[in-house]
Amino acid sequence: MSEDTNNPGAEESSEIDDASQFVSEDTSGTDDASPLTVDDILNAAEPPSKEAELLADLQRLQAEFVNYKNRVERDRDVARNNAIAEVIRALLPALDDLSRAEKHGDLVDSPFLAVVTKLRNAGDKFGLKSFGAKGDKFDPEIHNALVQTPSADVTETVIADVVEPGFMLGERLLRPAMVAVFIPTES
């Protein structure tokens, strides 16, 4: 038996030696310069010019300013909406009193009727909406149930009476409605 048949890796080794000869023959005609290093590759790229650096800085600063301006505008809108909500929330007890006086008939031939109308129009201008009426479906997210009365006439919880109406400013809840509800009787 020959040496090559006893060692199965010997055939592979000779193929690798043959391949390295081809590589050395192909590269023998080139310079004998040292192989490239990572530093050589990184240093080969031209450093950015002063104008390119200044342009990049200007573009970054411009983008930062636009973002700052948008953030300030958004914060200003949030602060404005919060201020409007707090002012209207402070006026709700007065609106309640005027509504009670109107239901009682005290505002019929009174100059306060004009004041009530102006206050309601101002609230409408900012998106103030009153909610909570008899017969509406009870929603625990926007209603506070003060009294529950079982009733065979209902299949779901509904508002029986409104003690104090609720108010929304746009999509924001200012005050939940205080209500009495009918609940279905258990069979």
C-alpha positions as a printed Julia matrix, in Angstrom:
187×3 Matrix{Float64}:
   0.0    0.0     0.0
   1.25   3.41   -0.82
   1.35   6.37    1.48
  -1.41   8.2    -0.38
  -3.9    5.36    0.01
  -3.31   5.04    3.74
  -3.85   8.78    4.33
  -7.14  10.0     2.82
  -6.28  13.67    3.64
  -3.13  13.51    1.54
  -5.11  13.9    -1.68
  -6.8   17.04   -0.31
  -3.45  18.4     0.81
  -1.98  18.03   -2.65
  -5.01  19.86   -4.14
  -4.48  22.74   -1.72
  -0.79  22.91   -2.62
  -1.72  23.0    -6.31
  -4.21  25.83   -5.7
  -1.65  27.85   -3.76
   0.77  27.49   -6.69
  -1.84  29.01   -8.99
  -2.36  31.91   -6.61
   1.37  32.51   -6.23
   1.83  32.33  -10.0
  -1.0   34.85  -10.55
   0.36  37.31   -8.02
   4.0   36.94   -8.9
   3.76  39.64  -11.58
   2.44  42.26   -9.18
   4.23  44.53   -6.74
   5.73  42.98   -3.68
   3.94  45.55   -1.52
   2.8   44.55    1.93
  -0.84  43.51    2.32
  -3.42  46.22    3.11
  -4.33  46.82    6.7
  -7.55  48.24    8.13
  -5.8   51.54    8.81
  -4.67  51.71    5.17
  -8.26  51.24    4.0
  -9.66  53.8     6.44
  -6.98  56.36    5.6
  -7.5   55.82    1.87
 -10.86  57.61    2.03
 -10.41  61.31    1.52
 -11.18  63.4     4.57
 -14.29  65.53    4.1
 -13.61  69.03    2.95
 -14.22  72.0     5.23
 -17.2   73.02    3.06
 -18.77  69.56    3.36
 -18.35  69.64    7.14
 -19.94  73.08    7.36
 -22.82  72.01    5.11
 -23.44  68.93    7.26
 -23.41  71.08   10.42
 -25.83  73.57    8.83
 -28.21  70.81    7.77
 -28.13  69.25   11.26
 -28.81  72.61   12.93
 -31.63  73.35   10.52
 -33.26  69.98   11.26
 -32.88  70.57   15.02
 -34.51  73.99   14.68
 -37.47  72.61   12.71
 -37.97  69.9    15.36
 -37.73  72.5    18.14
 -40.27  74.73   16.4
 -42.72  71.84   15.96
 -42.3   70.77   19.6
 -42.9   74.33   20.87
 -46.02  74.67   18.69
 -47.38  71.35   19.96
 -46.64  72.29   23.6
 -48.3   75.67   23.08
 -51.47  74.0    21.79
 -51.55  71.6    24.74
 -51.06  74.46   27.23
 -53.8   76.5    25.52
 -56.27  73.59   25.61
 -55.46  72.92   29.27
 -56.05  76.57   30.17
 -59.38  76.64   28.34
 -60.46  73.43   30.08
 -59.58  74.79   33.54
 -61.46  78.06   32.96
 -64.56  76.26   31.72
 -64.35  73.73   34.58
 -64.35  76.67   37.03
 -67.48  78.09   35.35
 -69.47  74.82   35.46
 -71.05  75.44   38.9
 -72.32  78.84   37.7
 -73.72  77.24   34.54
 -75.45  74.62   36.71
 -77.04  77.32   38.88
 -78.22  79.25   35.84
 -79.68  76.07   34.3
 -81.57  75.31   37.52
 -82.89  78.88   37.64
 -83.99  78.56   34.0
 -85.82  75.25   34.7
 -87.49  76.82   37.72
 -88.7   79.75   35.59
 -86.67  82.46   37.3
 -85.04  83.65   34.07
 -88.14  84.16   31.93
 -88.25  87.97   31.93
 -84.86  88.51   33.49
 -81.74  90.15   32.06
 -79.85  87.04   33.23
 -81.36  85.12   30.3
 -79.05  87.07   27.98
 -76.08  86.21   30.21
 -76.98  82.5    30.13
 -77.23  82.62   26.33
 -73.85  84.34   26.02
 -72.17  81.86   28.38
 -73.6   78.9    26.46
 -72.5   80.4    23.13
 -68.99  80.92   24.52
 -68.91  77.28   25.64
 -70.12  76.14   22.22
 -67.34  78.18   20.58
 -64.74  76.08   22.42
 -66.54  72.77   21.91
 -68.29  72.41   25.28
 -70.99  69.74   25.13
 -73.42  68.72   27.84
 -74.44  65.06   28.11
 -76.55  62.79   30.25
 -80.27  62.55   29.53
 -83.07  60.32   30.78
 -83.23  57.08   28.83
 -79.61  57.15   27.64
 -77.56  53.99   28.06
 -75.4   54.13   31.18
 -71.65  54.35   30.46
 -69.46  54.07   33.57
 -66.66  55.93   31.76
 -68.66  59.16   31.6
 -71.47  58.7    34.15
 -71.42  58.39   37.95
 -74.35  56.33   39.23
 -75.56  57.75   42.52
 -78.65  55.54   42.81
 -79.49  52.12   41.33
 -83.1   51.04   41.08
 -84.05  47.55   39.84
 -86.66  47.61   37.09
 -88.37  44.87   35.08
 -88.92  47.32   32.2
 -85.24  47.51   31.18
 -82.86  44.94   29.71
 -79.71  47.02   30.17
 -78.64  49.73   32.6
 -80.2   53.06   31.56
 -80.34  56.53   33.07
 -83.49  57.09   35.14
 -82.79  60.67   36.19
 -80.0   63.23   35.8
 -78.92  64.89   39.04
 -76.16  66.94   37.41
 -75.29  66.91   33.68
 -71.83  65.96   32.53
 -69.61  68.08   30.28
 -67.09  67.29   27.57
 -64.7   69.74   25.97
 -64.05  68.25   22.57
 -63.01  64.68   23.43
 -61.91  65.6    26.96
 -64.15  64.76   29.91
 -64.49  67.8    32.19
 -67.07  66.37   34.57
 -68.97  63.07   34.58
 -72.76  63.19   34.72
 -74.24  62.39   38.11
 -77.21  60.1    37.46
 -79.71  57.67   38.92
 -80.03  54.45   36.92
 -82.46  51.63   36.33
 -80.81  48.21   36.36
 -82.43  45.03   35.01
 -84.01  42.82   37.65
 -82.51  39.39   38.09
 -84.85  36.62   36.99
